[in-house]
Amino acid sequence: MSTARHSRIDELLDAAEERGTCLVPHEERDRRAIRRRFRKRRSDLISPVSGLYVRRARWRSLKPDGRALHIMRGLAELRPDTQFCAQSAALAWGLPVSWDLLRETHVVRSHESGRHSTKRVISHEIEGDPTWDVGGFRVTSFWRTVFDCLASFPFADALAVADAALRCSGLARQEMIGLLRTRFRHCPGVRRAAAICVWAEPTAESGGESVARAHMVELGYEYPHLQLTLPDPADDRRVFRIDFSWRDATGRLIFGELDGDDKYLRAEAGPVGKLLDERKREALLTVYRPSIARFSMAVACDPQQLSDLLDLHGVPRGPVPKLCFGDVPVPPAGFAERKTIRGQGTVIAGGVRFRFVEEVATAA
C-alpha cells in the first residue's frame, strides 16, 4: 500500500472515531486498500462486522455499550434502511441493557432487504410497528422495544427494562400491563412480559438496583422497601435515599446499598467531592443504628455473593418462590395490586426528550 493511500485510510479512521462509529469505506480504492491492511499479519485493524473497520487499540478502549453503538452507527451508514430492534433499540432508547446482551446487534428483517442473521447481526421479523428516529438510529417504537426485551431477556435483565419503562412512561403498573397485553396480544411472549411487569418498580434508580432486586426475589428474601428517604441528622435541609431497606425480627434496620450512584440529593462537583460525601453519609447513617450491606455491581450480578452478604447482615429470608415462564418468580397473593408511584412520563434518548401522551411516545 502506498504511503498516500495509507495516510488516507488513517484520515478516514480518524474521522470515524470522531463520529463514534466504525469506518465504512465508500470508494472502491479505499475498500481494496483497507482490506489489504486488515489482512496483514498483526494488522492494527479489526472488522467487528463485515464491511466495518476500526483500529484494534480503539476497540479495546471501548466498553461493550460503546462497541455496540460503533457497530450500530456503522451499519446505519452501510445500509441506511437498517432498523434496529430488541436490545439494540433499547440501547438507542436509553433503556438499561446488560453488557452481556450486547454481543450481537439486532435488526428488523424487511422484505426488501431479505437480510438473514449472521454470527454478529441477528435479524427479526417484526410487522406493523412504525419506525422511530432516535439519536440518529432507525429503531422500533418504545413499547415494541420494551416488549421484545421483556419477552426474551433473562428475568433480572428484563426487570431492569420494566422498571425503566414504568419510570419513563408515567403509567401505573396495571396500565403498563394492560397496554402490553392489548398491543401485543397476538405476539409470543406477551404473557411472560406481563408477568415480569408485576415486579416492576418505577422507584428503582438504575439497572443495577433492578438486577439486585431481581436476585433478591429469586433467592426468597423479604421484598425490600425501595428508596427509603431519611432526614440528614446533621442538616434538615437534606435527606438520604436508601436503595433497599428491611427490618429484622427485632425491629433493627438493615440497609442495602449499591455502590456507584449519587445518594445525596444535592449537586457535588468531581469524584473527590463524591467520595467525601460517601464517607460523611456512612458516618451519619450510623445515627439510625442500621446494619449496612454495601455491595458493588459485580456482587449485585452474582446471586451467590449477594446471598452471602445479605445473610451476613440478617436480611429476612423465606422460601424460594415458584417460577413461571421458565425463570419468572410467581408473586405472592395480592402483590400485583400494590400501589404504583408514577414516574415522570418522559424519556430522553439521543438528546431528544420524548413525552408519553395517551400511551404513545411523542417528541416533546
QUISULQUI-V496887 format. One record per pair of residues at least 6 apart in sequence whose C-alpha atoms are under 6 Angstrom apart, sorted by the first residue. I is the first residue (numbers start at 0). J is the second residue. If there is no record, write none. Layout:
I;J
I;J
This chain:
12;22
15;21
15;22
19;69
20;69
20;72
20;73
21;51
21;52
21;53
21;69
21;73
22;51
22;52
23;51
24;30
37;44
43;54
43;55
44;53
44;54
44;55
45;52
45;53
45;55
46;52
63;98
75;81
82;106
82;107
82;137
82;138
83;105
83;106
83;138
84;105
84;106
84;138
84;139
85;144
85;147
85;148
87;104
87;105
88;138
92;348
93;348
95;160
95;206
103;119
103;120
104;120
105;120
105;121
105;122
106;122
107;122
107;123
107;124
108;114
108;122
108;123
108;124
115;122
116;122
130;138
130;139
131;137
131;138
131;140
133;349
134;349
149;157
149;192
150;188
150;192
154;327
155;210
155;213
159;206
159;209
161;196
161;199
162;199
162;200
162;201
165;201
166;201
166;342
167;342
167;343
167;344
167;345
167;346
168;344
168;345
168;355
169;341
169;342
169;343
169;344
171;339
171;341
176;193
197;335
201;342
211;299
214;302
218;319
219;316
219;317
219;318
219;319
220;315
220;316
220;317
221;315
221;316
223;243
223;244
223;245
224;243
224;244
225;242
225;243
226;240
226;241
226;242
227;240
227;241
228;239
228;240
229;238
229;239
230;238
231;237
231;238
239;263
240;262
242;256
243;254
243;255
244;253
244;254
244;255
245;252
245;253
246;252
246;253
252;289
253;289
253;290
253;291
254;291
254;292
255;292
255;293
256;293
257;293
257;294
257;295
258;294
258;295
298;304
298;305
299;305
320;328
321;328
321;329
322;328
322;329
344;355
345;353
345;354
346;352
346;353
352;363
353;360
353;361
353;362
353;363
354;360
354;361
354;363
